[in-house]
Amino acid sequence: MFYASAMVHAQSISRGKQIVESRCFACHSLDSNRVGPALRGVVGRAAGKADGFEYSAALAAATNTWDLERIKNWLTNPELLVPGQRMNYQLDLKEDRDDVVAYLANLDSTKEN
């Protein structure tokens, strides 16, 4: 039973990585700010506070921290979570959101070389 659970978790992280690379990298990267802020380290980061990224006034004024549940809510509907933000994208499937969050939560905190 434990083995099956660990395998599903590993597959979720792998699938999350594929989703991030295919859908999120148009605007984000892991380590550099682009149209959106860098994604590495987003779990546990204060919202609207990534170094060197210019946020919308709405997101810059946010006072929350990106925990796993808040990221899932963000990916469900960013505008509902933070009215006036600029991200015009969401993941419609709960499984996709869960897998993306699993991947983001398991990223090493150091930048890739």
C-alpha positions in Angstrom: 0.0 0.0 0.0 2.8 2.5 0.9 4.6 1.8 -2.4 1.5 2.5 -4.5 0.9 5.8 -2.6 4.6 6.9 -3.1 4.3 6.0 -6.8 1.2 8.1 -7.3 2.8 11.0 -5.6 5.9 10.7 -7.8 3.7 10.5 -10.9 1.8 13.6 -9.7 5.1 15.6 -9.4 6.2 14.4 -12.8 2.9 15.3 -14.4 3.0 18.7 -12.6 6.4 19.4 -14.1 5.0 18.6 -17.6 2.0 20.9 -17.1 4.3 23.7 -15.8 6.6 23.3 -18.8 3.8 23.2 -21.4 1.4 25.7 -20.0 3.2 28.0 -17.5 6.5 28.6 -19.2 4.9 30.9 -21.8 5.0 33.6 -19.1 7.0 32.1 -16.2 10.3 30.3 -15.7 11.7 28.6 -12.6 14.5 31.1 -11.9 13.9 34.3 -13.9 11.2 36.8 -13.9 9.5 37.1 -17.3 5.9 38.2 -18.0 5.2 36.5 -14.6 7.5 36.1 -11.6 9.9 33.2 -11.2 8.2 30.1 -9.9 11.0 28.5 -7.8 10.3 29.3 -4.2 6.7 30.4 -4.7 5.5 28.0 -2.0 6.0 30.0 1.3 6.7 33.3 -0.5 4.8 36.4 0.5 2.3 37.2 -2.3 3.4 40.1 -4.6 6.9 40.1 -3.2 9.2 38.2 -5.6 12.5 40.1 -5.9 12.7 42.2 -9.1 9.2 41.6 -10.3 6.7 44.5 -10.9 3.3 43.3 -9.7 -0.1 44.7 -10.3 -1.2 47.1 -7.6 -3.7 44.5 -6.4 -1.2 41.8 -6.0 1.5 44.1 -4.6 -1.0 45.0 -1.8 -1.8 41.4 -1.0 -0.8 40.3 2.5 -1.0 36.5 2.2 1.7 33.9 1.8 1.5 31.3 -1.0 0.7 28.1 0.8 -0.4 25.0 -1.1 -4.2 25.6 -0.8 -3.9 29.3 -1.8 -1.9 28.4 -4.9 -4.6 25.9 -5.9 -7.2 28.6 -5.4 -5.1 31.0 -7.5 -4.8 28.4 -10.3 -8.6 27.9 -10.1 -9.5 31.6 -10.6 -6.8 34.2 -10.0 -9.2 37.1 -10.4 -11.6 35.7 -7.7 -8.7 35.4 -5.3 -7.1 38.8 -6.0 -9.4 41.1 -8.0 -7.4 43.4 -10.2 -4.4 41.0 -10.7 -2.9 40.6 -14.2 -2.7 36.8 -14.7 -5.3 35.9 -17.4 -4.9 32.1 -17.1 -6.3 29.3 -15.0 -6.2 25.5 -14.8 -9.7 24.1 -15.2 -9.0 20.6 -14.0 -8.5 19.9 -10.2 -6.1 17.1 -11.0 -3.9 19.6 -13.1 -3.9 22.1 -10.2 -3.0 19.4 -7.7 -0.2 18.1 -9.8 1.2 21.6 -10.5 1.2 22.4 -6.8 2.9 19.0 -6.0 5.6 19.9 -8.4 6.1 23.5 -7.2 6.2 22.3 -3.6 8.9 19.8 -4.4 11.3 22.0 -6.3 14.7 22.4 -4.8 15.0 25.9 -3.5 18.4 26.5 -5.2 18.6 27.8 -8.8 19.5 25.5 -11.5 22.9 26.1 -13.2 
